């Protein structure tokens, strides 16, 4: 069996749990470490960071979790191809994801790695609880497996015999594994979403989830016996947890599950899981059912955003169209890159990135509109106010506009619509420019 990584990177809180402010817990997906980070990863992380910054401004008690997913067949195959161990591969790439987040000034509260001992303990306790509750049983499975997704597909779901997400051939696999009884939770999931229609957003994604559930849920294999790179099952150490049964519980590990009951009770359930649309099923079907089986509350909201495309295509190694955040920061600076991610794409839909589009937005909004406003304000203060900014005037014609813009901005952030929040902000900038 594998030797997990040490405790480094864990979160050790000294906070006093507040009772007078709202708690707000947000997560990004944890990112696979079989390859280097690109702007598709940065897009989600920056959106989560912006959302949590807004709630910090409101005075909420905020916790923001991100990290890396370091187990599974895909990781082992990538390590084998490089002639190193899976742990060495994880160590090499996890630090690059952390550095990418730091480069973009992301203010995460914890960066979790699934090879940490705290996560092993949490996952094993989580699995044991579900097993003890009778929702994990032994069986034999044969199916079509996509290594890139770490998931099985039916013949009907394939596109020309390939994975519908990655377009790569699937493998037929057969193993004796332990199965999670997902079928038992079909009615409970439908009841949950009927009572909590805001638990998946946007609405189109909820419709996808409901359609999948109503189509009939099948039990799925939650363990693997063909390799040992993963968390061993506590009742059968000849098998390790399927990577998604290991990865999804990172969201509870990060807030103390299995180690700090008071802290976990305070933060759970999560307020927002921000995820890409390609992993919606895992977060909005499998994960809530797993939590129910463990006696825990489902997430309050899974928000599935679209893909950040380059020339209309998803970024991939085979297409050689990946762009790193560092490349953009070198040319435009950190704040401009963050602004581009939040401004030009409707969060929830696919959006196309191009260097030309970013340059145009940079010049129009940041250099011209905002830059001109700063220059004009500085000039007026220097020439007419002896270099000292005056106090706000109650009769200022901009006062009502500022109040309206704040209301529109707050409403946009409540709906996780950063592009609308920035549109409102730029209305104030435009009108202030005109006023001066």
N, C-alpha and C positions, 0 to 999 in steps of 0.2 A: 504493500500500500504506500501511497505517497506520503511525503513528509511536508506538512503545510508550512507556509511562511510564518514568520514570527509575529509579534504583537505590534510592530511598528505601523503607524498609520491609524491606529485606533483612536476613538474619541473618548476622552475621559472628562466628563462634565463636572464643573463645580457650581453650575448655575442653580439658583434657588427657583423652584417652579412657581411661576407667576400665577396669580389668581385674578388680577385686575386687567389683564390684556388678553387678546385673543392669541392662541397658538396657531402657527402656520407652518406646516411641514410639506416640503416640496422635494421631489426626486427627479433626476434624469435617469435614463436607462444606464446600466453599467455596460461599458464598452468592451467588445472582444479585443484581446491582445494578440491576435494572430497577424496584425499588420499595424502600420503607423496611423496616427490620427489625421483626419482631414477636416475640411470645413463643414462637412455634413454632421460630424460629431460636435464641432464647435457651435453650430447653429442651435442645436437643442440646449447645450450647456449655457450659452449666452442668454437664451430665452428664459431658462429657469433662473439664472442669476438676476436678470432684470425684474422678473416677477417677484422674487424674494426681496430685492432692493425696494420695490414699491411698498411692500408690506412692512418692511423695516421703517420706512418713512412714516407709515401710519401708526407706528408704535407697537406693532404686533411682535410677539415672541416667535422668532423665525428659526427654522432649522432646514438647511439645504444640503442634500446628500448627492454625491456623484461618486464614480469609481470605475473599477475594471472587473470584467468577467473573465476568469482565468482557467476554467476547466473545460472539459469536453473533448470530443473526438477531433474537432476542427483544430483546437490548440495543439493537440498531440501530433497531428499530421504536419502542422506547420513547423513544430519543433524538430520533428524527425527530418524534414526536408532541409533544415539548417544544420543538422548534426549536433543539436544541443538538447538539453532536457526541457520538458514543458515548464518547469519552474524557472529555468534560466530565461526562457522566452518571455514568460510572464514578467519577470523582474526587468527585463530589457525594455519592454513596451509599456508597462504600467507607468514607469517614470516619465515616459514621453507624453502620455495622456495627462498626467498631473502637470507637467511643464506647459503643455498647450493651454490648459485651463488657467494656469498662473499668468501666462503671457497675455491672455485676454482679460486679466484683472477680475477673474471669477472669484467671488467671495463665498466659497463653499465652507460649510461647517465641519464636514467630514468627507474624506476620500477613502472609500472602502475597497478592499481587495478580497476576492472570494477565496484566496489561499491563506487568509489570516486565520489564526487559531480561534479567535472569537466567532468567526463565521462558521467554522467547522462545528463548534459546539452548538451554535444556534440552529443550524440546519439539521443536525442530528436530533436535537430536542424536538424540532418542528416535525420531522418525519416520524419520530417515535410516537408523538402524540396522535398523529393521523393513523398510524398503524394500530395503536392501542384502541382507537375509536372504531376500528373495523373497516376502514376505507382503503386499505392497501392489501391486495391479495396476490398470490403467486399464479403465473400463467405463462403461456408461450405465445410469442408474437412474431408474425412475419409481415413485413410491409416495405413500402418504398420510402427510403430515407434520403433527405438532403443534408449533406454534411455541413454546408454553409449555414443553413437555417437551424441545424440540430433539431430537425422535426420530421415526422412522417407525413406523407400525403397519400390521398387516394388516387386511383387512376383518373377519376373525373376532374381532379384538381390540377393535374399536370397540363402543361402547354407544350404540345408536340413532344410528349414524353419527358419533358424537363421541368425543373422546379419553376413554379409560377413567379417567384420573386427574383431568383438569381439567373434563371435561364440555363442552368447547368444540369447535366444528367443526374438522376437519382440512383441510389443503390438499393438493391433488394437485400434486406437483412432479416435474419431469423435468430431469435434468442429466447431462452427461458428467463423471464424477468418478473419483477414485481409491478403490479398494475394499480394505478389510482382509479377508484371507482367514480369517475367523472359523471357517468350516466345517472347516478343517484342525485345529482345536484341540478339537473335540468330545470325542474319546476321551481326550485328555490332561487335559481338565478333569474328566471323569468319574473318571479314575484319581486325580487330585489329591484330589478330595473323598472318594473311597473310602478313601484313605490318611490324609486329614486331615478327618474329619467335624466337627471343632470349628472349621473355617475359616469357616463361616457359622453365626451364631446369631441368635435361638433356633432350635430344631430345625424348627419350622414353616417358617421362612424357608429353611432348607437344603432342605426338601422342595420348596418352590417353585422354587428354583434348579435342582435335579436334574430336576424335571419339565420345565422350560423347555429344558434342555440335551438331554434325551432326546427331546424333540419335534423335534429337528433344528435345527442352527444354520445360519443364512444369512450369507453375506458381507455386510458393510455398507459404505456409502459413508462414507469417513473424510475427505472434503474437500468444499468448496463453491466454486462458481465464480460464483454469482449476486451475491455481495457480497464486500467486501474487509476486513470488520472481524474480523480474526483473525490467527493466526500463519501466514505464508506457508509453503507446502511448499518445502523446500530444493531439490528437483529440478524444481519447476514453480511459479514464482512467480505464475502466473495464477490459482492457487487457494489458499485458506486452509484450515487444519485445521477439520474439524467440531468444534463447540464441546466435545463430550465427549472427543475425541482431544486437545484442548488442555487441558481442565480436569482430567482425571484425573491427568496427570503432575505436577500441583502437589505431589502427595505425595512425589515423588522430587526435584523441584526444591528443596523446603523443607529437604532434608537433604543437599544438595550435589551432586546428580547433574550430571555434565558439568563441574563446577568444582572439586570437592574430593573426590577419589576415596577418600581415607582416611576422611573424615567420612561419605560415603555408605555405604561398606562397613560402618562401625560401626553406623549406625542402621537400615539396611535389612536384612530386610524389616520393615515396620510391624507393630506388635503388634495394634493395633485401629484399624480404620476405623469410626467411629460414624456411621451414616447413617439417614435416614428410609426407611421401607419402599418408598416410591414410586421410589427410585433404587437399589434393590437390584440389579436386573439389570445396570446399568452397572458397579457395583462388584464383583459376584460372578460375572459372566460375561464381559463385554467386557474389563474391566480386567485380570483374571488372564491372559486370553489374550494381551492386548497385551504384558504383562510377559514372558510366556513367549516371545513372538515376538522380544522385545528381549534375550533371554538373562538375564532377571532373575527372582528368586523372587516368587511371588504373596504377597499379604498373609497374615499368620498368622491373622487373624480379621476378618471383616466382620460387625459387629453391627448389625442393622437394627431400629430401634425403631419404635413406632407413632406415630400422629399425636396432637398435642395439639389436641383439639377444643374448640369453644365452642358450648354448647347442642347438642352432638351433631354439629356440622358442622365441616368443615375451614375454616380461616381463608382468606378471599379478599377481593379488592377488590370484586368484584361483590356479595358478601353483606354487605359493610360490617361485618364482625364481627371485624376485627383489633384486637388489644390489644397495646400496646407495653410493654416491660419498664419504661420510665420511669414509666408510669402506676401500675404495681404498686409500684414502689420508693417513689414519692411517698406512697402510702397505708400501706405495710407495712414499708418498709426493705429493704435489700439481703439481709440474712441470712434474713429471713422468706420472701422470694421464692425464693431458692435452696432453702430447706428445702421449700417447697411443691412445686416441680418434682420434687424427689428423693423426697419422702415419699408423695405421694398416688397416684402412677401406677406401675403395674408396668412397668418398663423393658422394652420389647419389644412391648407391647400399646398399643392406642389408649387415651387417657385424656381425660376431659372436665374442662375448667377452668370454674369459675364464681367470681365475686366472693364469693358467699354461702358456697361450700365453702371458699374460702381463709380467709375470716374465721372460720369455725367451727374450722378446723384451727389457726389462729393463736391463738385464745382457749383451745382445749382443750389443745394441746401446749405452746406457747411461753409464753403468759401464765400458765396454771394449773399444769401439771405442772412445766415447767422453772423458771418464775418462782417457784413456791412452794418448790421445792427450793433455789434460790439464797437465797431469803429465810430459810428454815429453817437452812441451813448458816451463813449470816452471823450469825444470832441465836445459835446454839449456840456458835460460835467466840467471839463477843463476851462472852457471859454465862458460859460454862464454861471457856474457854481463854484468858482475858485478851486476847482479840483476836488470838491467834497460832494459826494452823492447826496441829494436831498432826501428827506423822509417822504414816504408815500403820501400822496394827497387824496383825501377822501372824495374829492370831486373830480378826480382824474377820469377822463373819458375811457380809459383803458381798464378801469376797475371792474365794470360789469362784464367786459369781455374776458378778463382774467378769471372771474368767478365762473363764467360759462365754460371756459376752456378747462378749468379744474374739474368741473362736473363731468364733462365729456371724457376727460382723461381717466377719472376714477371709474366711470362706467365701463370704459374700454378695458382697463386692467381687471375689473371684476369678471369680464367675459374672456380674459386671456387673449386680448386683441391688441398687441403692442403696436401694430401698424396704425390702428385707429388712434391710439393714445398719442403717437407721434404726429399724426395728421392734425390733431387738435392743437398740440403744442406749436406746430408750425403756423397754424392760423394766427396765434398770438404773436409770433415773430413777424409774420407778414404785416399784420395790422399795426404793430408797433413801428416797424420800418416806415409805413405810410404816414403814421402820426408825426414822426420826427422829420 
